[in-house]
Amino acid sequence: MLIAFSVAPSGIGSAAAENPDGSVHDAVAAAVAVVRASGLPHRTTSMFTEIEGEWDEVFAVVKAATDAVLPYGSRVSLVLKADIRPGRTGEMDGKVDRLEQALERRTD
């Protein structure tokens, strides 16, 4: 399965530093560090982090990443999208490869 998720704090938490521009990069870095340490295939973009693996292992990483953000705010927002396709692996790149092939076939 593929999971795309975004986690961010709001409010003031014990680990929140003075940050006049409202950036949440320190909290996001804490979440991404958890993802990277998981050993699962992953990709982080400016808006989401994608993880690929089995249901239980992927959701364990999402929970741990969310827990890592908790100290940065009085609450945490989690946005999650899942592509559940049993028996498939390598879809993080496979889906993009198939899209690129489809674009190359277009004759517009």
N, C-alpha and C positions, 0 to 999 in steps of 0.2 A: 504494500500500500504506500501511497504517497500522501504526506501531510504537508500543507503549507500553513504556517502559522505566524502570527505577530503577537507579541506580548509587550505591554508597556504599563508603567506605573502612572498613577495620578495621585495628587495630594502630596503630603510631606511624610517621608519615612525616615527611619533612623540612619540609613546609609545615604540619604540624599544630600548632596553637597549644594552649596550656593550655586545656582546656575541661572543667571539672569535671562538667557535666551530661551529657556524652557526645554532645552534639548534633553533627551532621555538616553543619550549614547552610553553612559556608564551602566545603566540598567540593562540596555540591550546587549552590551558587551558581556555582562554576567550571564545572560541567557545563551548567547552564542557560544560562550566558553563551555557551557554544559553540553550543547549540541556537538561541538567539535570533540569533546572528550568521550562522547558516546561510541565513537567508532563507526556509526552508521553513515551511509552515503548522505551527503547534505550539500546545500547550496544556500548562500545568503545573498539577498539583493537589498536594495534600498528600502523595500517595504515588507518583505517576508523572508522567512527561512523555510526551506523545503527539507524534509527528511524522508528517506525511504527505508522500509523494513517491515517486519511483522507487526500486527496490531498491538500486542502487549509491549513490545520493546519501543515502538514509536511513541505510544502514549505515555510510557514511563519517562521518556526524554522530555516530552512536552510538559509533563507535571514538574519534573526537576527544573526545567528552564523557567517555568512560572514561579516556582518556589524561590529561585535565585533572584527574581525581580522584586519579590515581596518587600525586602528591606528598603527599597527606593521610593515607596509611596504608601499611602494609607489604604489604597486599593489597587487592584491590577485588572487590566482589560486584556482579554485573550480573544483573538480572532483566529478561527481554524477552518480549513477546508480540506477534505479528504477525498482521494480517489482510491477506491477499494476495488482491486482487480486481482482476485485470488489466482495464484500460480504464475504471476508475472513478476519479473525482476528487471532491473536496469531501465525502468520506465522514466526516471528523472531525465535521462538523456534520450531514451527511445522516443518519447512523445515529441520532443523538440526535433529530433532527426526526421521523423515522419512528417512533421509540419513543413520543414525545410524542403523535403522531397516534393511535397504537394505544391509548394510555392514555385519550385523549379519547373514543374509540369504545366503550370498555367501559361496560357498563350495570349493573355490580354495585351 
